[in-house]
Amino acid sequence: MSHSTDAPDDTVRPITAGRPPELLPLGDGTHLRRRRPADAAGLNAAVIANLAHLRPWMPWAQHVPTLAESEQISASGEQAWEQGTDFLYLLGLDADPAAVIGAFGLHSRIGPGALEIGYWVHHEHTGRGLATAAARALTGAALALPGIARAEIHCDESNAASAAVPRKLGYVLDRIDEEAPTAPAETGRKMIWLTRG
């Protein structure tokens, strides 16, 4: 896991002294819930079911994850939450508490005073506004944390579906950074969207 807040002595520094809510109701029968190690199998199954949907945009989706890898990622996510460096969520259905229909996170990788919102939604649930609703909830949760002054969403210029989310939420396109593509459909032009508290 990448942490831009690591100190030179490898001591993890929290991005915030606060913690966001562990459950964020979104309406329409959906919610975001804190990702726990017990969710590893459900997350693994959801990622595998969505690899074709995720591969064009996600560098980590280029291979089929093993259950052991998903368990390790879930354990690392639990540790990051406790340390106050990253806050990982699963998108779920109120009627089926074990369901995993997407994954979201507040990531500290962009430096102090800010959190980046990352997300993906199960291919069977796209086009329903779930990513927008979840990103809206996470924006509010992020900006309510002590020491957090802005939230950002990053996506490749060619990923129209991802770019629609910050646009709908009133984020401002701050800049486009040139960088080497990390996934097959990327152009290497990363859009940096931001909003301030």
ZATI-474520 format. One record per residue: x, y, z of N, C-alpha, C in turn. Coordinates in steps of 0.1 Angstrom, whole numbers, padded with zeros to 4 digits, always signed. Layout:
XYZXYZXYZ/...
! end
This chain:
+0008-0012+0000+0000+0000+0000+0009+0012+0000/+0006+0022-0008+0013+0034-0010+0008+0045+0000/+0017+0050+0008+0013+0061+0017+0023+0073+0015/+0017+0084+0010+0026+0096+0009+0029+0102+0022/+0023+0097+0033+0025+0103+0046+0036+0096+0054/+0042+0086+0048+0053+0079+0055+0064+0088+0059/+0069+0087+0071+0080+0096+0075+0093+0089+0071/+0104+0096+0071+0117+0090+0067+0121+0078+0076/+0116+0078+0088+0120+0066+0097+0110+0055+0095/+0101+0056+0085+0091+0045+0082+0080+0045+0092/+0079+0055+0101+0068+0056+0110+0056+0061+0102/+0045+0054+0103+0033+0059+0095+0027+0071+0103/+0025+0082+0096+0019+0094+0101+0005+0094+0097/-0005+0096+0106-0019+0097+0102-0021+0110+0093/-0030+0109+0084-0033+0121+0076-0043+0129+0084/-0050+0123+0093-0060+0130+0101-0061+0123+0115/-0064+0131+0125-0067+0126+0138-0081+0120+0139/-0089+0123+0130-0103+0118+0130-0105+0106+0122/-0117+0101+0122-0121+0089+0114-0135+0092+0108/-0137+0088+0095-0150+0090+0089-0160+0080+0095/-0173+0082+0092-0183+0072+0096-0180+0058+0090/-0182+0047+0098-0180+0034+0092-0192+0030+0083/-0203+0036+0084-0215+0033+0076-0220+0046+0070/-0222+0046+0057-0227+0058+0050-0239+0054+0042/-0251+0056+0047-0263+0052+0039-0264+0061+0026/-0267+0055+0015-0267+0063+0002-0281+0065-0003/-0291+0058+0003-0305+0058-0003-0306+0048-0014/-0317+0046-0020-0320+0037-0031-0315+0023-0027/-0316+0020-0014-0313+0006-0010-0298+0002-0010/-0289+0013-0010-0275+0010-0010-0268+0018+0001/-0255+0014+0004-0247+0020+0014-0233+0018+0012/-0224+0026+0018-0210+0023+0019-0208+0018+0033/-0200+0007+0035-0196+0003+0048-0181+0001+0049/-0175+0003+0060-0161+0001+0062-0157-0013+0058/-0147-0014+0050-0142-0027+0046-0134-0034+0057/-0138-0046+0060-0132-0054+0071-0125-0066+0065/-0116-0072+0073-0110-0085+0068-0120-0096+0065/-0131-0096+0072-0141-0106+0069-0148-0105+0056/-0146-0093+0049-0151-0091+0036-0142-0095+0024/-0131-0101+0028-0121-0105+0017-0127-0114+0007/-0134-0124+0011-0140-0134+0001-0150-0127-0008/-0159-0119-0003-0168-0112-0011-0162-0102-0021/-0151-0095-0016-0144-0086-0024-0137-0093-0035/-0131-0104-0032-0124-0113-0042-0133-0117-0053/-0145-0122-0049-0154-0127-0059-0159-0115-0068/-0161-0103-0062-0166-0092-0069-0155-0087-0079/-0143-0087-0075-0132-0083-0084-0131-0093-0096/-0131-0105-0093-0130-0116-0103-0142-0114-0113/-0154-0112-0108-0166-0111-0117-0165-0098-0125/-0156-0088-0122-0156-0076-0129-0142-0073-0136/-0134-0083-0137-0121-0081-0143-0121-0075-0157/-0130-0080-0165-0131-0074-0179-0135-0059-0178/-0144-0056-0169-0148-0042-0167-0137-0033-0161/-0129-0039-0153-0119-0031-0146-0105-0030-0153/-0102-0040-0161-0088-0041-0167-0085-0029-0175/-0094-0023-0183-0090-0011-0191-0084+0000-0182/-0089+0001-0170-0086+0014-0162-0078+0011-0149/-0078-0001-0144-0071-0003-0131-0059-0012-0133/-0047-0006-0129-0035-0014-0131-0035-0027-0122/-0042-0027-0111-0042-0039-0102-0051-0050-0107/-0059-0047-0118-0069-0057-0123-0063-0064-0135/-0050-0064-0137-0044-0071-0148-0042-0086-0146/-0044-0091-0134-0044-0105-0131-0055-0109-0121/-0058-0122-0121-0069-0127-0113-0063-0127-0098/-0069-0120-0089-0064-0120-0075-0068-0134-0068/-0059-0139-0060-0062-0150-0052-0069-0146-0040/-0075-0155-0033-0082-0152-0020-0072-0147-0010/-0060-0153-0010-0049-0149-0001-0045-0134-0004/-0045-0130-0016-0041-0116-0019-0052-0107-0014/-0065-0111-0016-0076-0103-0012-0076-0102+0004/-0072-0113+0010-0071-0113+0025-0060-0103+0030/-0049-0103+0023-0038-0094+0026-0042-0080+0024/-0048-0077+0013-0052-0063+0010-0063-0059+0020/-0072-0067+0024-0082-0064+0034-0075-0061+0048/-0065-0069+0051-0058-0067+0064-0050-0054+0064/-0044-0051+0052-0037-0038+0051-0046-0027+0052/-0058-0028+0046-0068-0018+0047-0073-0015+0061/-0074-0026+0069-0079-0025+0083-0068-0017+0091/-0055-0021+0088-0044-0014+0095-0044+0001+0091/-0046+0004+0078-0045+0018+0074-0056+0026+0080/-0068+0020+0082-0079+0027+0089-0075+0030+0103/-0070+0020+0110-0066+0022+0124-0055+0033+0125/-0046+0034+0115-0035+0043+0116-0040+0057+0111/-0052+0058+0105-0056+0071+0100-0050+0076+0087/-0046+0066+0079-0039+0070+0066-0048+0068+0054/-0056+0057+0054-0066+0054+0043-0078+0049+0049/-0090+0051+0042-0103+0047+0047-0110+0040+0036/-0111+0026+0037-0116+0018+0026-0130+0013+0029/-0139+0014+0018-0153+0010+0019-0157+0001+0008/-0168-0007+0011-0174-0015+0001-0188-0009-0001/-0192-0009-0014-0206-0005-0018-0214-0018-0016/-0225-0017-0009-0234-0028-0006-0248-0025-0008/-0256-0036-0007-0271-0035-0008-0277-0037+0006/-0286-0028+0009-0292-0029+0022-0299-0042+0024/-0305-0048+0013-0313-0060+0014-0304-0073+0015/-0291-0071+0012-0282-0082+0012-0268-0078+0018/-0267-0078+0031-0256-0072+0038-0242-0077+0034/-0242-0089+0028-0229-0095+0024-0225-0091+0010/-0234-0085+0003-0231-0082-0012-0220-0071-0013/-0212-0073-0023-0202-0063-0027-0205-0059-0041/-0209-0047-0043-0212-0042-0057-0203-0030-0061/-0192-0029-0053-0182-0019-0057-0173-0016-0045/-0162-0009-0048-0153-0006-0037-0149+0009-0039/-0147+0016-0027-0144+0030-0027-0134+0032-0016/-0127+0043-0017-0117+0046-0007-0114+0061-0006/-0110+0065+0006-0104+0078+0008-0089+0076+0010/-0080+0080+0001-0066+0077+0001-0058+0089+0004/-0047+0087+0012-0038+0098+0016-0027+0100+0006/-0027+0093-0005-0015+0093-0014-0012+0107-0021/-0021+0117-0019-0018+0130-0025-0012+0140-0016/-0009+0136-0004-0002+0145+0005-0010+0151+0016/-0004+0158+0025-0011+0163+0037-0023+0173+0033/-0033+0172+0042-0044+0181+0041-0054+0177+0030/-0053+0165+0024-0061+0161+0013-0063+0146+0012/-0075+0142+0007-0078+0128+0005-0083+0126-0010/-0078+0116-0016-0082+0112-0029-0093+0102-0028/-0104+0104-0036-0115+0094-0036-0113+0085-0048/-0112+0072-0045-0111+0062-0056-0123+0053-0056/-0127+0047-0068-0139+0040-0068-0140+0031-0080/-0148+0020-0079-0153+0013-0090-0166+0006-0086/-0175+0004-0096-0188-0001-0094-0190-0014-0102/-0196-0024-0097-0198-0037-0104-0205-0034-0117/-0201-0041-0128-0207-0038-0141-0222-0040-0142/-0228-0048-0133-0242-0049-0133-0250-0038-0126/-0242-0029-0120-0249-0018-0113-0244-0004-0118/-0238-0004-0129-0234+0010-0134-0246+0016-0140/-0245+0029-0142-0255+0037-0148-0267+0041-0139/-0265+0038-0126-0276+0040-0117-0273+0052-0108/-0261+0059-0110-0257+0070-0102-0251+0066-0088/-0248+0053-0087-0242+0049-0074-0228+0054-0071/-0220+0055-0082-0206+0061-0080-0208+0076-0076/-0217+0083-0082-0219+0097-0078-0224+0098-0064/-0234+0090-0060-0239+0091-0046-0229+0088-0036/-0221+0077-0039-0210+0073-0029-0199+0084-0029/-0195+0089-0040-0185+0099-0040-0189+0112-0033/-0202+0115-0034-0208+0127-0027-0207+0124-0012/-0211+0112-0008-0210+0109+0007-0196+0109+0012/-0187+0104+0004-0172+0104+0008-0166+0118+0008/-0171+0126-0001-0166+0140-0002-0169+0147+0011/-0182+0146+0016-0186+0152+0028-0179+0146+0040/-0177+0133+0040-0170+0126+0051-0156+0131+0052/-0149+0132+0040-0135+0136+0040-0133+0150+0045/-0142+0159+0040-0140+0173+0043-0144+0176+0058/-0151+0167+0064-0155+0169+0078-0144+0164+0088/-0133+0158+0082-0123+0153+0091-0113+0164+0094/-0108+0164+0107-0098+0174+0111-0086+0174+0102/-0082+0185+0097-0069+0186+0089-0071+0184+0075/-0083+0180+0070-0085+0178+0056-0092+0190+0050/-0085+0196+0040-0090+0209+0034-0096+0207+0020/-0092+0195+0014-0097+0193+0000-0098+0178-0003/-0107+0175-0012-0108+0162-0018-0105+0162-0032/-0099+0151-0038-0096+0151-0052-0101+0138-0058/-0104+0138-0071-0107+0126-0078-0098+0126-0090/-0091+0115-0093-0082+0114-0104-0087+0104-0114/-0087+0107-0127-0090+0097-0137-0084+0100-0150/-0082+0090-0158-0076+0093-0171-0086+0100-0180/-0081+0109-0188-0089+0117-0197-0099+0109-0205/-0095+0097-0209-0104+0089-0217-0115+0081-0210/-0115+0082-0197-0124+0075-0188-0136+0084-0186/-0145+0085-0196-0156+0094-0195-0166+0091-0183/-0168+0078-0180-0177+0074-0169-0171+0079-0156/-0158+0078-0154-0152+0082-0141-0152+0098-0140/-0149+0104-0151-0149+0119-0151-0163+0125-0149/-0173+0118-0153-0187+0123-0151-0190+0125-0136/-0184+0117-0127-0187+0118-0113-0183+0131-0107/-0170+0135-0108-0166+0148-0102-0174+0160-0109/-0176+0158-0122-0183+0169-0129-0197+0171-0123/-0204+0160-0120-0218+0161-0114-0218+0166-0100/-0207+0164-0093-0206+0168-0079-0201+0183-0078/-0198+0189-0089-0193+0203-0088-0178+0204-0085/-0170+0193-0087-0156+0194-0085-0151+0203-0097/-0139+0209-0095-0133+0217-0105-0121+0209-0111/-0120+0210-0125-0109+0203-0131-0097+0213-0129/-0088+0209-0120-0076+0217-0116-0065+0217-0127/-0063+0205-0132-0052+0203-0142-0053+0189-0148/-0045+0188-0159-0043+0175-0165-0028+0172-0164/-0024+0162-0157-0010+0158-0156-0006+0147-0167/+0005+0149-0173+0011+0139-0182+0018+0128-0174/+0015+0116-0176+0023+0105-0169+0021+0092-0177/+0030+0083-0175+0030+0071-0183+0017+0063-0180/+0010+0058-0190-0002+0050-0187+0002+0037-0179/-0008+0034-0170-0006+0022-0161-0016+0011-0164/-0026+0014-0172-0036+0004-0176-0039+0005-0191/-0044-0005-0197-0045-0006-0212-0053+0005-0219/-0063+0011-0213-0071+0021-0220-0067+0035-0217/-0057+0037-0208-0053+0050-0204-0045+0057-0215/-0046+0070-0216-0039+0079-0225-0026+0084-0220/-0025+0084-0206-0014+0091-0200-0017+0105-0196/-0029+0109-0198-0033+0123-0194-0043+0121-0182/-0038+0124-0170-0046+0122-0158-0053+0135-0154/-0066+0135-0154-0074+0146-0149-0074+0147-0134/-0071+0158-0129-0071+0161-0114-0083+0170-0111/-0093+0164-0105-0105+0172-0101-0104+0174-0086/-0108+0186-0081-0108+0189-0067-0119+0198-0062/-0122+0196-0049-0131+0205-0042-0125+0208-0029/-0129+0219-0024-0124+0223-0011-0135+0225+0000/-0131+0223+0012-0141+0224+0023-0144+0238+0027/
! end
